[in-house]
Amino acid sequence: MKLNPRLELFLLGGLWGLSYVLIEVGLRDFSPAVVVFGRLLGGSLVLLVALIFSEKPFIKSGSRRKFWLLMPIQALVASALPYLAISYGETKTSTAIAGMLNAATPLFTVVFVKLTSSSEVVGRRKGVGVVLGLVGVALILSPWNSNGSSSAQLVGDLVVLLASISYALGFVYTKRYLGALSATPIMVAFAQISIAGAISILYLPFFHAPRHPSGSAVEGFLAIVVLGFVQTGLATLMYHRVVRELGATASSVVSYIVPLVAVAAGVVLLGDHLSGSFLAGAGVVLISVVMVAGGFKVKRDAATKLP
């Protein structure tokens, strides 16, 4: 049964939004590094199966060496580093804040694209959107309220924000170096996730499990399993299918859905408290992302439709 691509787009946003809740549950029994390694392992297995049953050639012969030389950097900045930053950040901050701060990724992407490309023109709307977004991020962080326990939360917030910056670097790196290598999307995804999994092994010894685990660790283990197989592996396949059907422009709508689901799930499932400054900042960030990404278009984009 094949889902309508528009429905699949919203389902994808829901899955990625719920990933912040699953990370929180996994962290009750396991260290941030174990959560990251588990999700990357599960995602790699799903993508490997998809790769085995794919009929298209994975990489053109002339691009293979360059592909494998470039992929470790992509795996680091687009998966290994941001996944760890989010997981570690959620040990100190809430799911709602983590999800909303990651919505700032398109803002940083615009900045990095401009810095790395002299031909890139940032229009007035995007420029205002970036400035407005940074104001929203400042409201969410509220550094003027940092004292006592809130200073620890600020550290977590900043670490999560580092994940957004890293994701943005990953997008720019992909566009600049990987776009012309003629590798299939599934091959790129598998290489990125599996190499990131290998990288994550290196930082496993530096993170320790919670001092007071929740009990049998079954709940945390199941959360990591779902996070890996569904939110990392299956959702990646869904994303590439949605891009193929609707185009990259329409698929960017997922950027608005993910933080809304993360915030709602954090409040309903985990009892996250939303302060006035957070609500104001979240509203400003979402408006800025709409300005930067170009609105809520979910129409099929023939110009970017993949074969």
C-alpha positions as CSV (number, residue, x, y, z in Angstrom):
1,M,0.0,0.0,0.0
2,K,1.4,3.3,-1.1
3,L,0.6,6.4,0.9
4,N,-0.3,9.8,-0.6
5,P,3.0,11.7,-0.7
6,R,1.4,14.7,1.0
7,L,0.1,12.5,3.8
8,E,3.5,10.8,4.0
9,L,5.1,14.3,4.4
10,F,3.0,15.1,7.5
11,L,3.6,11.6,8.9
12,L,7.3,12.1,8.4
13,G,7.1,15.3,10.4
14,G,5.3,13.5,13.1
15,L,7.9,10.7,13.3
16,W,10.8,13.1,13.4
17,G,9.1,15.3,16.0
18,L,8.5,12.2,18.2
19,S,12.2,11.3,18.0
20,Y,12.9,13.9,20.7
21,V,10.5,12.1,23.1
22,L,12.2,8.8,22.3
23,I,15.6,10.3,23.0
24,E,14.4,11.5,26.4
25,V,13.0,8.1,27.3
26,G,16.2,6.3,26.2
27,L,18.3,8.7,28.3
28,R,16.6,7.5,31.4
29,D,18.5,4.3,31.3
30,F,21.4,4.9,28.9
31,S,24.1,7.4,28.2
32,P,23.8,9.9,25.3
33,A,26.5,8.0,23.4
34,V,24.7,4.7,23.7
35,V,21.4,6.3,22.5
36,V,23.2,7.7,19.4
37,F,25.0,4.4,18.6
38,G,21.8,2.5,19.0
39,R,19.8,4.7,16.7
40,L,22.6,4.7,14.1
41,L,22.9,0.9,14.2
42,G,19.2,0.4,13.7
43,G,19.0,3.0,11.0
44,S,22.0,1.4,9.2
45,L,20.3,-2.0,9.2
46,V,17.1,-0.6,7.7
47,L,19.0,1.3,5.0
48,L,21.2,-1.8,4.2
49,V,18.1,-3.9,3.5
50,A,16.7,-1.1,1.3
51,L,20.1,-0.9,-0.5
52,I,20.1,-4.7,-1.1
53,F,16.7,-4.6,-2.8
54,S,17.5,-1.5,-4.8
55,E,17.8,-2.2,-8.5
56,K,19.7,1.0,-9.5
57,P,23.5,1.2,-9.5
58,F,24.6,2.8,-6.2
59,I,27.5,5.0,-7.4
60,K,28.9,5.6,-10.9
61,S,32.3,3.9,-11.2
62,G,34.2,7.2,-11.8
63,S,32.9,8.7,-8.5
64,R,33.4,5.9,-6.1
65,R,36.8,6.9,-4.7
66,K,35.8,10.5,-4.2
67,F,32.5,9.5,-2.7
68,W,34.1,7.4,0.1
69,L,36.7,10.2,0.7
70,L,34.0,12.8,1.2
71,M,31.4,10.8,3.1
72,P,33.2,10.7,6.6
73,I,32.9,14.5,6.9
74,Q,29.3,14.4,5.9
75,A,28.6,11.6,8.4
76,L,30.3,13.6,11.1
77,V,28.6,17.0,10.6
78,A,25.2,15.7,9.5
79,S,24.7,12.7,11.8
80,A,27.3,11.8,14.4
81,L,27.8,15.3,15.9
82,P,24.3,16.6,15.8
83,Y,22.8,13.3,17.1
84,L,25.2,13.4,20.1
85,A,24.6,17.1,20.7
86,I,20.8,16.6,20.8
87,S,21.1,13.6,23.1
88,Y,23.5,15.2,25.5
89,G,21.5,18.5,25.4
90,E,18.3,16.6,26.4
91,T,20.0,15.5,29.6
92,K,19.9,19.1,30.7
93,T,16.9,20.7,28.8
94,S,13.4,19.7,27.8
95,T,12.1,17.9,24.7
96,A,10.1,20.9,23.7
97,I,13.1,23.3,23.8
98,A,15.3,20.8,22.0
99,G,12.8,20.4,19.2
100,M,12.2,24.1,18.8
101,L,15.9,25.0,18.7
102,N,16.4,22.5,15.9
103,A,13.8,24.4,13.9
104,A,16.5,27.1,13.5
105,T,18.5,24.9,11.1
106,P,17.2,26.6,7.9
107,L,18.3,30.0,9.4
108,F,21.9,28.8,9.8
109,T,21.8,27.1,6.4
110,V,21.1,30.5,4.7
111,V,24.0,32.1,6.6
112,F,26.5,29.3,5.6
113,V,25.3,29.2,2.0
114,K,26.0,33.0,1.8
115,L,29.4,32.6,3.4
116,T,30.5,29.8,1.2
117,S,29.1,31.0,-2.1
118,S,29.9,34.5,-3.6
119,S,27.1,34.0,-6.2
120,E,24.4,33.3,-3.6
121,V,22.0,36.3,-3.2
122,V,20.1,36.5,0.0
123,G,17.0,38.6,-0.6
124,R,15.4,41.0,1.9
125,R,12.8,38.6,3.1
126,K,15.4,35.9,3.9
127,G,17.7,38.4,5.5
128,V,14.9,39.7,7.8
129,G,13.9,36.1,8.5
130,V,17.4,35.2,9.7
131,V,17.7,38.2,12.0
132,L,14.2,37.6,13.3
133,G,15.0,33.9,13.9
134,L,18.1,34.8,15.9
135,V,15.9,37.0,18.1
136,G,13.5,34.1,18.6
137,V,16.4,31.8,19.5
138,A,17.6,34.4,22.1
139,L,14.1,34.5,23.6
140,I,14.0,30.7,23.9
141,L,17.4,30.6,25.5
142,S,16.7,33.5,27.8
143,P,20.3,33.8,29.1
144,W,19.2,36.7,31.4
145,N,17.4,34.1,33.5
146,S,20.4,31.9,34.0
147,N,21.0,31.2,37.6
148,G,21.2,28.0,39.6
149,S,19.5,25.1,37.8
150,S,18.6,27.3,34.8
151,S,22.3,27.8,34.0
152,A,22.7,24.1,33.5
153,Q,19.7,24.1,31.2
154,L,21.3,27.0,29.2
155,V,24.3,24.7,28.6
156,G,22.0,22.0,27.3
157,D,20.2,24.6,25.1
158,L,23.4,25.8,23.6
159,V,24.6,22.2,22.9
160,V,21.3,21.5,21.1
161,L,21.8,24.7,19.1
162,L,25.2,23.3,18.1
163,A,23.3,20.4,16.5
164,S,21.3,22.9,14.4
165,I,24.5,24.6,13.2
166,S,26.0,21.2,12.4
167,Y,22.9,20.1,10.4
168,A,23.2,23.4,8.4
169,L,26.8,22.7,7.7
170,G,25.8,19.2,6.5
171,F,23.3,20.6,4.0
172,V,25.8,23.1,2.6
173,Y,28.5,20.3,2.4
174,T,26.0,18.0,0.6
175,K,25.1,20.7,-2.0
176,R,28.6,21.7,-2.6
177,Y,30.5,18.4,-2.7
178,L,28.1,15.4,-3.0
179,G,25.5,16.7,-5.4
180,A,27.6,15.9,-8.5
181,L,28.8,12.5,-7.5
182,S,25.9,10.6,-9.1
183,A,25.2,8.4,-6.0
184,T,21.7,7.3,-5.3
185,P,19.9,8.9,-2.3
186,I,19.7,5.5,-0.6
187,M,23.4,5.0,-1.0
188,V,24.2,8.4,0.4
189,A,21.9,7.8,3.3
190,F,23.3,4.4,4.1
191,A,26.9,5.6,3.9
192,Q,26.2,8.6,6.1
193,I,24.4,6.7,8.8
194,S,26.7,3.7,8.9
195,I,29.9,5.7,8.9
196,A,28.4,7.9,11.6
197,G,27.7,4.7,13.6
198,A,31.3,3.8,13.4
199,I,32.3,7.3,14.5
200,S,29.9,7.1,17.5
201,I,31.9,4.1,18.8
202,L,34.8,6.4,19.4
203,Y,32.9,8.5,22.0
204,L,31.1,5.7,23.8
205,P,33.8,5.5,26.6
206,F,33.4,9.2,27.4
207,F,29.8,9.2,28.4
208,H,28.3,7.3,31.4
209,A,24.8,6.0,32.0
210,P,22.4,7.9,34.4
211,R,23.2,7.6,38.1
212,H,19.6,6.6,38.8
213,P,18.3,4.5,35.9
214,S,14.5,4.0,35.8
215,G,14.6,0.3,36.5
216,S,14.9,-2.7,34.1
217,A,15.9,-0.5,31.2
218,V,13.4,-2.2,28.9
219,E,11.6,1.0,28.2
220,G,14.7,2.8,27.3
221,F,15.9,-0.1,25.2
222,L,12.7,-0.2,23.2
223,A,12.8,3.6,22.8
224,I,16.3,3.3,21.2
225,V,15.1,0.4,18.9
226,V,12.2,2.4,17.6
227,L,14.4,5.5,17.3
228,G,16.8,3.6,15.1
229,F,14.5,1.4,13.0
230,V,11.6,3.9,12.5
231,Q,12.8,7.5,13.2
232,T,16.3,7.0,11.6
233,G,16.0,4.2,9.0
234,L,12.4,4.1,7.9
235,A,11.9,7.9,8.1
236,T,15.0,8.5,5.9
237,L,13.5,6.2,3.2
238,M,10.2,8.1,3.5
239,Y,12.0,11.4,3.2
240,H,13.7,10.4,-0.1
241,R,10.4,9.1,-1.5
242,V,8.6,12.3,-0.6
243,V,11.3,14.4,-2.3
244,R,11.1,12.2,-5.4
245,E,7.3,12.7,-5.5
246,L,6.9,16.3,-4.4
247,G,10.3,17.9,-5.0
248,A,12.7,19.4,-2.5
249,T,10.8,22.7,-2.1
250,A,7.5,21.2,-1.1
251,S,9.3,18.7,1.2
252,S,10.8,21.5,3.2
253,V,7.4,22.0,4.8
254,V,8.5,19.2,7.2
255,S,10.7,21.9,8.9
256,Y,7.5,23.4,10.3
257,I,5.9,20.2,11.4
258,V,8.8,18.7,13.4
259,P,9.1,21.4,16.1
260,L,5.3,21.6,16.5
261,V,5.1,17.8,17.1
262,A,8.1,17.9,19.4
263,V,6.7,20.7,21.6
264,A,3.2,19.1,21.7
265,A,4.6,15.6,22.5
266,G,6.9,17.1,25.2
267,V,4.0,18.8,26.9
268,V,1.5,15.9,26.6
269,L,3.7,12.9,27.1
270,L,6.5,14.3,29.3
271,G,4.8,17.2,31.1
272,D,7.2,19.8,29.8
273,H,6.6,23.4,31.0
274,L,6.4,26.1,28.5
275,S,7.4,29.6,29.8
276,G,6.2,32.9,28.3
277,S,9.6,33.6,26.8
278,F,9.7,30.2,25.2
279,L,6.3,30.6,23.6
280,A,7.2,34.0,22.3
281,G,10.6,32.8,20.9
282,A,9.0,29.7,19.4
283,G,6.5,31.8,17.5
284,V,9.2,34.1,16.2
285,V,11.4,31.2,15.1
286,L,8.5,29.6,13.2
287,I,7.7,32.8,11.4
288,S,11.3,33.3,10.5
289,V,11.6,29.8,9.1
290,V,8.5,30.4,7.0
291,M,10.2,33.6,5.7
292,V,13.4,31.8,4.9
293,A,12.0,28.6,3.4
294,G,9.4,30.4,1.3
295,G,6.0,29.5,2.8
296,F,3.8,26.5,3.2
297,K,3.7,25.2,-0.4
298,V,3.0,21.5,-0.6
299,K,2.4,21.4,-4.4
300,R,4.4,19.1,-6.6
301,D,7.6,20.8,-7.8
302,A,8.2,19.5,-11.3
303,A,11.5,21.3,-11.6
304,T,13.1,19.4,-8.7
305,K,11.3,16.1,-9.1
306,L,13.8,13.2,-9.0
307,P,13.7,10.5,-11.7
